[in-house]
Amino acid sequence: MIKALLLDFGDVFLKLDKEATFRELKKLGLNTFNPEMEQLNDAYEKGEVTSDKFVEYYQKWFPQASKQELVSAWNAILVDFPKHRIEFLENLAASKKYRLLLLSNTNEIHIDWVKSNIEYYEQFKNCFEKFYLSHEIGLRKPDAEVIEFVLNENDLSPEHLFFVDDTKMHTDSAKNLGIPVWNLNPKTDDITELFNKNPYLL
């Protein structure tokens, strides 16, 4: 029996353009993310690097770019938050049928943008019993460690949790722990179809 829903943020609720940051950085001279950059990006998502240090690192690669240009390029991935999704979530929260938990790989610069540009961010956050952001908890998907952290902190068995994420690597990690999952495809699926696509949750 499912007792709790563990939901992702980006491309589940918040619309993303996942190629946009690379496109914008390419305009500044980036050809590819080298291994050092990828390692830094992951460390930043886990809160191991401050935003200032993160931007300073990229300024070494692109000295002609201002801090604001780099921040804008980094935030280009973030698009908008369709209103019908917050309405769906608020109705789901009000039903009290499931405990609602959020787990998102994100970082301070992205969350600062969301707080400034998404008018119902606080409404969104208040729908959840627990709101886990990778840079605040020091853990990120797809590491099994972060899923186990959620299970343990909420006193849940794997079969009692249902996980929704748009990244297959993330849902596969959870599935390997015995957690039922929905690998939502943002091109064809919408979170508002949760019960249509997974009728046994009704």
N, C-alpha and C positions, 0 to 999 in steps of 0.2 A: 504494500500500500504506500503510495506516494504521500509524504507529509510536507515536503518543502520543494520549492522550485529555485534552482540556482540559475540566474540569468546573466548573460553577457550584456555589455553596454553598446559598444561600437558595432554598427551594422545589424544590430538587433533592435535597438531603440534609436540611437543616433546614426543618421545616415553618413556614410564615409565615401570618400573618393580615394581609394587606397593607392592609386598611382600619382596623386596630385603632388605630394611632398617631393617625390623623386623628380617630377617634371619641373617643379619650381627650383629645386637645387641644381638641376641640370642647366638651367638658365644662368646660374652662378658659377658653373664650371664643373659640376660633379658628373663623372662618367659612370661610376658605380660605387656602391657602398663597399669599401674594403673590409677585411676581417676585423681590423681594429675599430672601425666605425660601428660595425654590427655589434661588437662586444660592448662598446660604450653605450649604444642604444639600449641594449638589454640591461646593462647596469643602471642606466637612467630610469628605466621602467621599474626597477626594483628599489629605487630611491637611494642607490649607493653613490650617486653623483648629484651634486646640486645643479640647479638650472643654470646658474652663472658659469660653473665649470663646464657644463655641457655646451653652452653657447660659445664660450671662450675656445673650446676645442675646435669647433667648426669654423670659428673666425681665423684660426691658424691656417686652415685649408683654403678659406675664401676671404683673404684680408681686405678685398675690395668691397665686401658686403657689410652693411651695418648690422648691429644686433637686431634691430627691428625687422630688417629684411630676412634674416635667418629665422627669427621667431615666426614671421608670417609664412615663410616657406614650410616650416615644421608643422604649422597649424592648417596648411592647405588641405590636408586630408579630411578635416572636419567640415561637414556640410550643413545639416540642419536636423531638427528633431520634429518629425511629423506629428501634428497635434492628435491625430486619431490614436497614436500609440500611447500617449500619456493618458488619454481618456480610457483606453482599454486597461492600462495598468492600474489606474485609480479604481476602476470597477472591480478588478481582480483583487486588489488589496481590501476593498470594502467587503467583499464576499467572505473574507477570512477562511476560505477553504484550504488555502495552503500558506505555510510560512514562506515569505519571499526574501531571497538573499541575492545580492548582486556580487559578481566577481568580474573585474575588468583589468586587463593589461593596459595601463595608461601611465601618464606622467604629469608632473606639475604644470608644465606649459600648456598641455592640452586641457587639463581640468580648469585652469585659469581662464582659458578661452570659453569653455562651456559655461562657466559661472557668469561670464560677462555677456554672452550672446544667446543663451537659451533661457528664456524668461521663466520657464517652469522647472528649472533644475532642482530647486528646493522641494517643489511638489513631488518631483520624480524621486528624489532621495528619500523623502518621508514615507514613500510607499513600502520601503524595505525595512525588514527587521535588522539586517546586517548589510553593510555597504562596504565591500572589500575592494580597495584600489591597490594595484600591485605596488605602486611606489610608496604607499603608506604601510603595507604589511611586509614588504621586503621579499615577496614571493611572486612568481609569475607563471602563467600557463605556458607551455603544456606540462610543466613539471608536476609529477604525481604528488609531490610534497604539498603543493598549494591546495589540491583537492582534499588530501588527507587532513590538512589544517582546517578546512571548512567543515568536514565531517566531524572531526573531534571537537571543535569549538562549539558546534551546535548539537552535539550529542545525537548524531544521525548515523544510521547504517546506510551503506551504499544503495540498497534497494528502496530506501525511503526518500531518496533524493532524485529529482529529475533535472537534468542539466541541458540548457539551451545555449548554443554558441555557433557562430557562423564559420569558425575555423575547424576543419576536420581534424587537424592534429590535436586540437584541444578536446574535442568530443571523443576522439579515439583514446586519449589518455584517461579520461573519466570512465569510458566503457571498459577499459582494461581493469578498472577497480570494481567493476560490477554495477556501475551506475547507469540507469536508463538515460538515453540522450536523444536530442533532436539537433542534428547538424543543419541548421537553418541556412538556406541559400538566399542571400539578400536580393538576388536578381529575380527569383521566382516566388519566394515566400515572404510572409509578413508575420511578425509576432502576434498580431491580432488573430491569426489562423491557428494559434496554439492548440485549441481544442478540436478544430476540424482536422488538423494533420495528426493529432495524437488523441483520438477519441476516448481511449481508455482513461484519460485524465478526468473526464467528465464525471 
